Amino acid sequence: MEDIRASEEVLKILDTALYKEQAAYDFYTEVSIMILNPDGRKKFEQLAQDELRHRHAIELRYKKLAGKSLVFDPKRREILKVGDISEQTSALEAVSLALNEEKKAMEMYKRGEETAQDSDSKKMFNQLMLDEQGHYNLLSAEYQMLSGGLYWFILDQPGIMEE
């Protein structure tokens, strides 16, 4: 018999994750609009689509576990603030904010994987954690390029948020 407290904790994590994924989608969409570099724009559009895909997976898992849909309440929507990213410093701030949020997401999904009782939920949380780790790695490399680190990595290409 499944531990009821574990089930409630998993539903709570899924509920929180829904809003985190929506906030990340909104953030990456807004940043992609501000990026002049077409390759950079495409990367942030892909990050936004990944977050939207995560939201859909979370909604499906919640419905399967709870037997009802998770209703999105716009009043609970989290907003990740996006500063003026027209200058390199602002781009660093935007990437830094995204890195922090991706790290929090990884931790949340790890907790979900550890708490979940069923293998499908464990697999979903693990995949979400791996996806967020991939986002973190991509953003970390971009942060290093923008801040002058890894200059040897790609000498002839600007950071994705530069012109």
KALINHU-V153278 format. One record per residue. N is the residue number from 0. RES is the residue in three letters. PSI is psi in whole degrees, 0 to 359 (NA if undefined). Layout:
n;res;psi
N;RES;PSI
N;RES;PSI
This chain:
n;res;psi
0;MET;133
1;GLU;139
2;ASP;119
3;ILE;322
4;ARG;322
5;ALA;318
6;SER;317
7;GLU;321
8;GLU;319
9;VAL;317
10;LEU;322
11;LYS;318
12;ILE;316
13;LEU;319
14;ASP;312
15;THR;316
16;ALA;324
17;LEU;314
18;TYR;326
19;LYS;318
20;GLU;321
21;GLN;317
22;ALA;319
23;ALA;318
24;TYR;312
25;ASP;317
26;PHE;308
27;TYR;325
28;THR;314
29;GLU;318
30;VAL;318
31;SER;327
32;ILE;328
33;MET;344
34;ILE;130
35;LEU;325
36;ASN;121
37;PRO;322
38;ASP;319
39;GLY;317
40;ARG;315
41;LYS;320
42;LYS;317
43;PHE;328
44;GLU;322
45;GLN;319
46;LEU;317
47;ALA;316
48;GLN;323
49;ASP;316
50;GLU;323
51;LEU;319
52;ARG;320
53;HIS;316
54;ARG;316
55;HIS;319
56;ALA;320
57;ILE;316
58;GLU;318
59;LEU;317
60;ARG;318
61;TYR;312
62;LYS;319
63;LYS;318
64;LEU;320
65;ALA;342
66;GLY;10
67;LYS;160
68;SER;150
69;LEU;114
70;VAL;126
71;PHE;123
72;ASP;108
73;PRO;335
74;LYS;337
75;ARG;358
76;ARG;130
77;GLU;142
78;ILE;124
79;LEU;118
80;LYS;136
81;VAL;121
82;GLY;183
83;ASP;113
84;ILE;26
85;SER;346
86;GLU;158
87;GLN;321
88;THR;317
89;SER;322
90;ALA;319
91;LEU;318
92;GLU;317
93;ALA;316
94;VAL;322
95;SER;317
96;LEU;314
97;ALA;318
98;LEU;315
99;ASN;317
100;GLU;322
101;GLU;321
102;LYS;316
103;LYS;320
104;ALA;317
105;MET;316
106;GLU;319
107;MET;317
108;TYR;329
109;LYS;316
110;ARG;319
111;GLY;316
112;GLU;319
113;GLU;330
114;THR;326
115;ALA;144
116;GLN;332
117;ASP;149
118;SER;326
119;ASP;318
120;SER;318
121;LYS;316
122;LYS;316
123;MET;313
124;PHE;320
125;ASN;317
126;GLN;319
127;LEU;319
128;MET;317
129;LEU;320
130;ASP;315
131;GLU;326
132;GLN;320
133;GLY;319
134;HIS;316
135;TYR;315
136;ASN;317
137;LEU;314
138;LEU;325
139;SER;318
140;ALA;319
141;GLU;319
142;TYR;317
143;GLN;318
144;MET;317
145;LEU;328
146;SER;4
147;GLY;355
148;GLY;166
149;LEU;28
150;TYR;339
151;TRP;346
152;PHE;307
153;ILE;93
154;LEU;330
155;ASP;7
156;GLN;132
157;PRO;164
158;GLY;159
159;ILE;342
160;MET;6
161;GLU;165
162;GLU;NA
